[in-house]
Amino acid sequence: MPLDVRQTLVWGKLDKIAPFSLGEAYVGAAKQKDEMVNFLSFNDIGHFEIATPMAPSWPVLEKEILRMLSENQ
């Protein structure tokens, strides 16, 4: 860091592959460097379920993706 690019991290609190604490640590370090970082977390989702279109997280992710795309036009 610094990356100087807006970032959104998406994490499931049940993730056994990339522990939730890893995301929290990254966000903390990024914010200390004045990075633009957004952290979306979901209580009952693991690593692979997070981006599944049928998962409860999908409407939130879709909204965030569309927001990010609209900012970059």
Secondary structure, DSSP 8 states (H G I E B T S, - for coil): ----S-EEEEEETT-SSS-HHHHHHHHHHHHHTT--EEEEEETT--TTGGG-TTSTTHHHHHHHHHHHHHHT-
